[in-house]
Amino acid sequence: MKTRGQCIAVVSGKGGTGKTSFVSGVGSALARNGHKVLCVDCDIGLRNLDLALGLSDRALMDFSDVAQGHCSLDSSVVEHPNIPGLYLLTAPARSRGRPVSNQQMRELLREIRTQFDYCLLDAPAGLGTGFMLATCAADRAVVVTTSDASSLRDAQHTVMELNRFPLGSLHLVVNRVRKKMLRSMHATIDDAIDKAGLPLIGVVPEDDALTLSLNRGVPLLLADYGSSAAAAYRNIARRIAGGKAPLLRIR
């Protein structure tokens, strides 16, 4: 009997933390490890996950079409042509008609769990209705922050909104980390852990290869370029799947 899949909401208290790149990178790594993975863009009107995955303009239907019964899940997801097992379900390009309800999202994720090993939900930044929709039925959540003070404060606020999640189902990723910046601030990754109050599942270095891969429309894990961020995504994917891998701590 097939094991029930997991739905993981990827959230941040503010924009610019690299959350969408994280979903693309970790989703790609999980798929390349043999898992069937669906990445869902929940950012209505501001969707960018298709660009990060190199799937721009391939998706015709979106998650609201499926959740509201206008079409099937199978007909709406788009498989990546170069990463077998990696799929995208995009967000609506704009708000239209009646919004997707929390109950409709719960039913959608229930169906997704029967067809995929992992579903990564790319929540919009902030704590509005899109955040609530992405987290209302997820099994786990990953809070993505950077090491700057405002991002860490927003991460704290985000954690407070996730108090329904049981112990062990919330994790922290510190993204876009530069060694020189941390040293000049006399900061460490431990500071971020203490302020957010969550266990750390990974550290992702700042990496110019991300911008290069995005501009070329190629997922980072396919391009790689000897990328330190790609290595971090692979490690995080292993940890999400229950394996052991270095955290890539940066001092």
N, C-alpha and C positions, 0 to 999 in steps of 0.2 A: 504494500500500500504506500502511495506517495506521501512523503512527509509534508505537513502543512507549511506553506511558505511564510516568510516574515516580511512585514511592512515596516520600513524605517523612515521616519520623518527627519529630514535634514533642515535645520532651522538656524536662524541668526536674529539677534535683536536689532541689527542695523544692516544697511546695504554695504557692499564693498568688502565683505569678508572672504569672498572666493567660494561661496557655497555651491554655486552652479558648476564651477570647475571641479569641485570636490565630488559632486554627484557623478559627473561624467567620468572622472578618473577612477573612482572606487567602483562604479558600476562596470566600467570596462575591465578592471582587474578581476572582479568577481566572475564575469563572463569568461574571461580567458583562463580562469581556474576551473572551468567546467560547469558553472552554475548557470541556470536560466534566470536572467535578470531583466526587470522592467524598470525603467527610469520614467517617472511621471513629473512633468512640469506643472506645478500648481499656481504659477504666477500669471494670472489672467491679465491680458493686455500688455504684459512686459516680458513675455517668454523669451528665453535665450538658451535653453537647454539644447534645442535642436542645433544651434550654432556650435556649442561646445562639443557635441557628439559628432559633428560633421554630417548632420542629417537635415540641413536647411531645406525647407520647401518640399520635403518628402511626405510629411504627414498631412492628410486631408481632413481627418476627423480628430476630435479632441476628447479630453476626459469628460467634459460635460455632455457630449453626445452619447457616450456610453452610460454614464451615471443616470441620465434621464431617459434611457431606453430607446434612443433614436437609431442606434446601431449596436452591433455586437463588439465585444472586446477584441475578438480575433481579427475583425475587419478594420480595426482602428489602430492597433499597434503596428509600428514599423520596425522591422529587424534591420540591424546594421549590416551593410553588405560585406564588411571586412572583419567583423567581430561576431562570429556565430554565438547565438545565445543572448545577445544584447539587444534590447528592444526599447523603443520610445513611445510614450503616450503623451502627446503635447497638450498645452493649455489653449483655451480659446484666444484668438487674436484680440478680441475685445469682449466686453460684457454685452450680453444680449439675452432678452427674455428673462425668465425666472431663474434665479441663481441655484446652483446645486446645493441641496440641503445636506446637513450632517448625516442624516439617515441614508440618503442616496450614496454618499461617500462610503459609509460603512458597508453597504451592500456591494459597491464596486470593489472595495478592498477584499471583501469576503470571496468574491469571484477570482480576483487576482491571486489570492493565496493558493487557490486550487490549480493554477496554471504556471506559477513562477516560484522559484526558490527564494528570490529576494525582490522586493519592490522598494526602490529609493524614491521618496517623495521630496521633490525640490520645492520647499515652501517659500513664499514671498518673504522678503525681509520685513521685520516689524512684527507686531502682535495683533494684527487686525483679523478680518474675517478669513482671509486666505490662510493665515497661520492656523486659525482654529480648524479650518476645513482639512488641512494637511495633517494635523495632529489628532483629530477627533477619534480616529479608529486605528492609529498606528500601534504597532507592538513595542517599538523602541524609538528613541529619538537621539540624534546627534546634534549637539550645539556647536556651531562653527564660530570661532572668534579669532581676532588677531590679538597681538600682545599689547596694543595701545590701551590707555586707561578708559577711554570712552567706549570702546568695543567690549572690554571686560565688564564695565558697569551694565551695559545693555545685555550681556550674557547672563549676568546675575538676575536681571529682571525677567529674562526669558525662562530661566530655570524655575522661577517662582510661578510662572504660568503653566509649568509642566508637572505640577505636584500630583496629578492623578497617576503618573507613571510609577510603577513599583521600583523598589531599590534594585539596582543592577541593570535597569533598562535605559538609563540615561548616561550619555558619555560626552566628553569634551574633545574637540579637535582645535588645536591652536595652529592657525594657518598664516601663511605669508610671513614667516619668521626670518628675520635677518640677524646674523650674529652680531654685526657691528651695532645695530640698533639696540639689541638687548644689552650689550656691554655698556653702551653710552647711557642707558637708562638705569644701569645697575639692577636690571630685572632678570628673573629666571623664569623658566617654564613653571616652576613650583608656585610662583606668585599667581600665575593664571589659574592653576588648579585650585589654590586656596580661595581666590576671589570668586570663581564660578561655583565652587563647591561640588564639582563633579569629578569622577575618575577620568583619567586621560586615556584616549584610545589611539591618539596619534598626533604627531607634529609634522607639519608640511612646510618646507622651506620656501621662501620667495624664490621664484624661478622664472627667468625671462623666456624659457622654452614654452611656458603656458601661452604667452601672448603670441609667440611665433606659430604654435600649433593652431590656435584659434583663428588667426588671420589666414591660415592655409586651409582651414576647414577639415583638419585631420585631428582625431582624438590624440591626446598627448601620449597615451600608451602605445599607439601605433607609430608615432613619429619618434618619441622618446628623446632623441638628441643627447643621450647620456644624462637624462634629466633627474635631478635629485627629488623633485616633486613626484615624478612617476614612481620612483623607488618608494617614496612615502605612501602613495596610494596603494601600491601592491602590498605593503606591510599592513596597512589598515584593513584592506580586504581580507587578509588572512586572519586578522584578529576578530573581525566581524563574524567570520565563518567559524570561529571557535578555535583557531590555531594559534600558534605562538610566532611572534615576529618582533624585531626591534622597534622601539618607539621613535627612533631617529631623534633622540634628545639633542638639542642644540644648546651649547653653552658658550 
